[in-house]
Amino acid sequence: MGSVPTLDRCRDIFQTDGSLRDLYVTPTNLKDWQRFMDFSAGYPRAYFVDGNPGEIPDRIGPLLSDSQQTHLMRLDLWGVTLNCHFFTPEEIELDIDPAAITTEASFSALTDFMQSLGTALGKDVILTHENRAKDVLIRFACGTSEFAFA
């Protein structure tokens, strides 16, 4: 296993600046999304349709093809909240408020999630500035099981 970055080395990434940070897994397809949904069942989660609490669907296909409603799933990583927006089948995107990453424990929860997700899907997981998928701040490389950071 490669070295995991520490919060001290990455503290600048989590400076609050009014924007979120995004986690991406790409490229994805419906099979990857279904694996993600199965994987996410290992965390406390809540699901919302148009802002109202709802039941988490068993199958991902109908959810991703529903352009009439907004869907949101929140995952709780031991006090760190990740929001999953079901924008497109081609990528899994979650966002996080950088203000939630203030301790080594919260940072470890995030990096542990990145590693577990990447391993479960067999894909790299990247953390970026909001809506800047090409500006990688932290990458978990599934092929080498190593982290790299800006």
Sine and cosine of phi, psi and omega as CSV:
sin_phi,cos_phi,sin_psi,cos_psi,sin_omega,cos_omega
0.00,0.00,0.75,-0.66,0.05,-1.00
-0.95,0.31,0.18,-0.98,-0.04,-1.00
-0.95,0.32,0.61,-0.79,0.06,-1.00
-1.00,-0.06,0.75,-0.66,0.04,-1.00
-0.89,0.45,0.48,-0.88,0.05,-1.00
-0.98,-0.19,0.35,-0.94,0.03,-1.00
-0.87,0.50,-0.63,0.78,0.00,-1.00
-0.85,0.53,-0.63,0.78,0.01,-1.00
-0.97,0.23,-0.34,0.94,-0.10,-1.00
-0.89,-0.45,0.20,0.98,-0.11,-0.99
-0.82,0.57,-0.60,0.80,-0.01,-1.00
-0.87,0.49,-0.51,0.86,0.00,-1.00
-0.87,0.49,-0.50,0.87,-0.11,-0.99
-0.96,-0.27,0.30,0.95,0.12,-0.99
-0.90,0.43,0.75,-0.67,0.00,-1.00
-0.97,0.26,0.79,-0.62,-0.03,-1.00
-0.68,-0.73,0.25,0.97,0.00,-1.00
1.00,0.00,-0.11,0.99,0.01,-1.00
-0.91,-0.42,0.28,-0.96,0.03,-1.00
-1.00,-0.03,0.08,-1.00,0.20,-0.98
-0.91,-0.42,0.56,-0.83,-0.03,-1.00
-0.92,-0.40,0.62,-0.78,0.18,-0.98
-0.96,-0.27,0.73,-0.68,0.01,-1.00
-0.80,-0.60,0.60,-0.80,0.27,-0.96
-0.82,-0.57,0.85,-0.53,-0.06,-1.00
-0.43,-0.90,0.53,-0.85,-0.09,1.00
-0.98,0.18,0.45,-0.89,0.03,-1.00
-0.76,-0.65,0.21,-0.98,0.08,-1.00
-0.65,-0.76,-0.08,-1.00,-0.04,-1.00
-0.89,0.47,-0.58,0.82,0.03,-1.00
-0.90,0.44,-0.69,0.72,0.05,-1.00
-0.89,0.46,-0.68,0.73,0.02,-1.00
-0.88,0.48,-0.66,0.75,0.01,-1.00
-0.91,0.42,-0.64,0.77,0.08,-1.00
-0.88,0.48,-0.65,0.76,0.03,-1.00
-0.88,0.48,-0.71,0.71,0.00,-1.00
-0.88,0.47,-0.67,0.74,0.05,-1.00
-0.90,0.44,-0.69,0.72,0.03,-1.00
-0.87,0.49,-0.68,0.73,-0.07,-1.00
-0.91,0.41,-0.32,0.95,0.02,-1.00
-0.90,0.44,-0.26,0.97,0.04,-1.00
-0.98,0.18,0.01,1.00,-0.01,-1.00
-0.83,-0.55,0.48,-0.88,0.16,-0.99
-0.87,0.49,0.73,-0.69,-0.05,-1.00
-0.54,-0.84,0.41,-0.91,0.05,-1.00
-0.71,-0.70,0.52,-0.85,-0.08,-1.00
-0.80,-0.61,0.65,-0.76,-0.04,-1.00
-0.72,-0.69,0.64,-0.77,0.11,-0.99
-0.87,-0.50,0.86,-0.50,-0.07,-1.00
0.78,0.63,0.62,0.79,0.05,-1.00
0.99,0.12,-0.06,1.00,-0.01,-1.00
-0.97,-0.24,0.65,-0.76,0.03,-1.00
-0.84,0.54,0.62,-0.78,0.01,-1.00
-0.55,-0.83,0.06,-1.00,0.05,-1.00
-1.00,0.09,0.70,-0.72,0.04,-1.00
-0.92,0.39,0.82,-0.58,-0.03,-1.00
-0.93,0.38,0.51,-0.86,0.05,-1.00
-0.96,0.27,-0.58,0.81,-0.06,-1.00
-0.90,-0.44,0.62,-0.79,-0.10,-1.00
-1.00,0.05,-0.49,0.87,-0.09,-1.00
-0.78,0.63,-0.82,0.57,-0.02,-1.00
-0.88,0.47,-0.55,0.84,-0.01,-1.00
-0.91,0.41,-0.71,0.70,-0.03,-1.00
-0.95,0.32,-0.36,0.93,0.00,-1.00
-1.00,-0.08,0.01,1.00,-0.02,-1.00
-1.00,0.03,0.98,-0.19,0.02,-1.00
-1.00,-0.06,0.02,1.00,-0.04,-1.00
-1.00,0.01,-0.34,0.94,-0.06,-1.00
-0.76,-0.65,0.38,-0.93,0.11,-0.99
-0.99,-0.14,0.64,-0.76,-0.03,-1.00
-0.84,-0.54,0.68,-0.73,-0.01,-1.00
-0.62,-0.79,0.71,-0.70,0.13,-0.99
-0.84,-0.55,0.77,-0.64,0.05,-1.00
-0.97,-0.26,0.75,-0.67,0.08,-1.00
-0.93,-0.36,0.66,-0.75,0.03,-1.00
-0.96,-0.28,0.92,-0.39,0.06,-1.00
-0.99,-0.16,0.93,0.37,0.02,-1.00
0.81,0.59,0.79,0.62,0.05,-1.00
0.98,-0.18,-0.18,0.98,0.07,-1.00
-0.97,-0.25,0.83,-0.56,-0.05,-1.00
-0.99,-0.14,0.77,-0.63,0.14,-0.99
-0.93,-0.36,0.72,-0.70,0.04,-1.00
-0.95,-0.30,0.82,-0.58,0.03,-1.00
-0.97,-0.24,0.84,-0.54,0.06,-1.00
-0.95,-0.31,0.75,-0.66,-0.09,-1.00
-1.00,-0.05,0.93,0.37,-0.11,-0.99
-0.97,0.24,-0.74,0.67,-0.15,-0.99
-0.45,-0.89,0.54,-0.84,0.06,-1.00
-0.91,0.42,-0.34,0.94,-0.11,-0.99
-0.98,0.21,-0.24,0.97,0.05,-1.00
-0.43,-0.90,0.56,-0.83,0.13,-0.99
-0.99,-0.12,0.81,-0.59,0.00,-1.00
-0.79,-0.61,0.76,-0.65,0.11,-0.99
-0.79,-0.62,0.50,-0.86,0.08,-1.00
-0.84,-0.54,0.36,-0.93,-0.04,-1.00
-0.61,-0.80,0.60,-0.80,0.10,-1.00
-0.99,0.17,0.86,-0.52,-0.04,-1.00
-0.87,0.49,-0.38,0.93,0.03,-1.00
-0.91,0.41,-0.27,0.96,0.01,-1.00
-0.98,0.22,-0.26,0.96,-0.04,-1.00
-0.98,-0.21,1.00,0.00,-0.07,-1.00
-0.84,-0.55,-0.25,0.97,-0.03,-1.00
-0.79,-0.62,0.29,-0.96,0.07,-1.00
-0.87,0.49,-0.56,0.83,0.01,-1.00
-0.91,0.41,-0.68,0.73,0.01,-1.00
-0.93,0.36,-0.60,0.80,0.06,-1.00
-0.91,0.42,-0.67,0.74,0.03,-1.00
-0.90,0.44,-0.61,0.79,0.05,-1.00
-0.86,0.51,-0.66,0.75,0.00,-1.00
-0.93,0.37,-0.75,0.66,-0.03,-1.00
-0.93,0.37,-0.57,0.82,0.09,-1.00
-0.89,0.46,-0.65,0.76,0.04,-1.00
-0.89,0.45,-0.72,0.69,0.01,-1.00
-0.84,0.54,-0.72,0.70,-0.01,-1.00
-0.91,0.42,-0.72,0.70,-0.02,-1.00
-0.90,0.44,-0.67,0.74,0.01,-1.00
-0.91,0.42,-0.74,0.68,0.01,-1.00
-0.86,0.51,-0.66,0.75,0.02,-1.00
-0.92,0.39,-0.68,0.73,-0.01,-1.00
-0.90,0.44,-0.60,0.80,-0.04,-1.00
-1.00,-0.09,-0.24,0.97,-0.05,-1.00
0.93,0.36,0.57,0.82,-0.06,-1.00
-0.64,-0.77,0.38,-0.93,0.11,-0.99
-0.93,0.36,0.50,-0.87,0.09,-1.00
-0.82,-0.58,0.77,-0.64,-0.02,-1.00
-0.85,-0.52,0.51,-0.86,0.13,-0.99
-0.93,-0.36,0.76,-0.65,-0.05,-1.00
-0.71,-0.71,0.15,-0.99,0.23,-0.97
-0.92,0.39,0.38,-0.93,-0.03,-1.00
-0.82,0.57,0.79,-0.61,0.05,-1.00
0.87,0.50,0.43,0.90,0.01,-1.00
-0.77,-0.64,0.91,0.41,-0.11,-0.99
-0.86,0.51,-0.40,0.92,-0.02,-1.00
-1.00,0.06,-0.18,0.98,-0.02,-1.00
-0.99,-0.15,0.98,0.22,-0.11,-0.99
-0.97,0.25,0.80,-0.60,0.04,-1.00
-0.99,-0.12,-0.70,0.71,0.07,-1.00
-0.66,-0.75,0.68,-0.73,0.04,-1.00
-0.79,-0.62,0.74,-0.67,0.25,-0.97
-0.98,-0.17,0.90,-0.44,-0.01,-1.00
-1.00,-0.05,0.94,-0.34,-0.07,-1.00
-0.87,0.49,-0.64,0.77,-0.06,-1.00
-0.88,0.48,-0.54,0.84,-0.02,-1.00
-0.93,-0.37,-0.12,0.99,-0.07,-1.00
0.83,0.55,0.60,0.80,0.00,-1.00
-0.86,-0.51,0.44,-0.90,0.10,-1.00
-0.98,-0.20,0.57,-0.82,0.17,-0.99
-0.75,-0.66,0.52,-0.86,-0.02,-1.00
-0.58,-0.81,0.37,-0.93,-0.03,-1.00
-0.94,0.33,0.00,0.00,0.00,0.00
